[in-house]
Amino acid sequence: MKNGKEKSVILLGIKHSGKSSIGPLLAQKLGLPFYDTDNIIEKLSGSGPRELYTMGGAELFKHWEQKAFQHIHTETADRASVISTGGGLSDNPEALACFRKEKITVFIDTSFDILLNRIIRSAERDGEFPHFCREKILNKNSEACMTPGKKNMRKWQT
C-alpha cells in the first residue's frame, strides 16, 4: 500500500448488505485480522445492537457504537485490519471520525431485491420485521406508499 504502510479496510453499507459475510473472507485473503463492530458492541455492553436500540433508542446505541470504534481503533493502532461496521455508522460522525485517517473505506452496494430477501429471512428467523419496513412489507396491497418526512407519495412498484 502507499509508502509501504498497510491501511485498514473499513466496510460500510446498510443493514443486511453483506459486510459481516464479506469481512472475514477479505481479511483472510489479505492476511489481516477481522473486527465486526456489532460483535464488539455486544462484548463491551453485554447486549446486542438491536437490544440496545430497543432499551435506549439511537442515543444509547450510538454511545456503545462509539465505544466499540474506540476499542477497535486502539486495538488496530499499529496494524492494518478489516473492519465491518454497523449499518448506521454514517449517522454517527463521532464514531466515523475514529476511522478517517489511514483507512480505506469500501461501501457494499447491495441491490434492493437482495436486501429485501435478507430482511424477510431475518424477520422469519427473529419473528419480527424491523420497524422501518414492517408497514411496507405487510401493507404491500396498498396502492401507494407514504414515507414519513417526505412530501410526496409514490405508487408501489410491481
N, C-alpha and C positions, 0 to 999 in steps of 0.2 A: 504494500500500500504506500501511500505518499510518504516520502522521506524514510522509507524502511520501517515506519511505525505502523503496526496494525491498528485498525479502527474497529470499534464495536459496531454491530449491525442492530438497529432498532426496528422492529417490525410494528407497523401501525396499521390500523384498519378497524372497521366497525365490528361489533359483536358478531360472532359466527363466520368471520371472513376466512379463518384458517390459520391465524397467527400461531396458535399453540400447537398446531399439527406441523406446520412448515418449520417452525423454530428449531425443534430438536434435529430435524433432518439437515437443515442448513448448518447448524452447529457441528454436527458430526462430519459433514463434508468439509468444513473449514478447519476442523480440529480445535474448536473453541468451546468453552463452557456455555451452557444454556440456562437462562433465567426466565421464568414466567411470572409476571407481576401478580397475577391472580393467586398463584401458589404462595408467593412471598407475603401478600396481604393476609392470607389465611394463617400462615405460620406466625406472623407478628401479632395479629389481632385475636386469633382464635376463632374467627368467623370468616366465612366466605364473602366475596363481594356482594352477592345478592342479599345475604343476611344483613350485612352492614347497611346496605341501602334501605332495606325494609325497616331496620331498627332506628336509623337516624337520618335517612334521606341522603341527598347528594353531599351535604356538608360532612357528615360522618365518613362516608365512603371516600371523599377526596382527602380527608385527614389521613386515613390509613393508606391511601394510594401514594400520597406524598412520602409517608414514612417508608413504604416499600421501595420507592425510587431512590430515596436517600440511602437505604440499606444496599441496594444493588449498586449504586454509584460508588459507595465505599468499598464494596467487595471487588469491583472491577476497575478501581482507580489506576492500577498498574498493569492491567492486561485487557486485551480485547475479549469480547464475548458476543453472544447473540441473545437479544432480549425481546421477549414477546410482551407487548403492552396490553393493557385493558382497552376496550373499545372507546372509553370516554376520555382518554388521555388528552385529546385536543381541547377538551373543556376544562383542563386543569393546568393553567400556564405555569404555576409554581413547580409542579411535577415535571412538566415538559422541559423547563429550564435546566434541570439536572442533566439532561442529555444533549444539550445544544452543541457542545464543543467536542471535537474529536470523535464524532459518531456519524455513521451513515444511516439515514432513515429510509425505510422502504415501506411504501403503502401497498397493502394487499388489496387489490381491486377485484372484488368478487361480484359476479352478476346477481341481480335481484332474485332471479329464479332459484339459484343455488342457496342464497341466504334464506329465502322463504322456506325452502325444503328443510334446511338445517334448523330453523326456528321451530317448525312444526315437529320435527323429530325430537328436539329438545323438550318441547312442550308435552309431547306424548310421554316422554321418559319422566319428566318432573311433575306432570299432572296439571300444569297451568301455563297458559300463554303469557309472555311478558306483557305488561300493561300497555306498552306503546303500540302493540299490534293486535291486541285482543279484539277490539271492535272491528278492525278492518277484515280480519280473517273470519270472525263469527258472523259479521253482517255483510258478507260478500254478495248477498242477493239484493242489496240496496242499489239504487240507480246512480247514486252519486257518492262521492267521498268528500268530507269536510275535515280538514286538518286544523286543529286549534292553532291560532297565531297567524294563519294565512287568510287573506281577504277573499279569495275566490274558492269556488267549489269546482271539482272536476268529475267527469263521468268515469266510472270504473273502466279500466282497460281489460278487454277479454282476450 
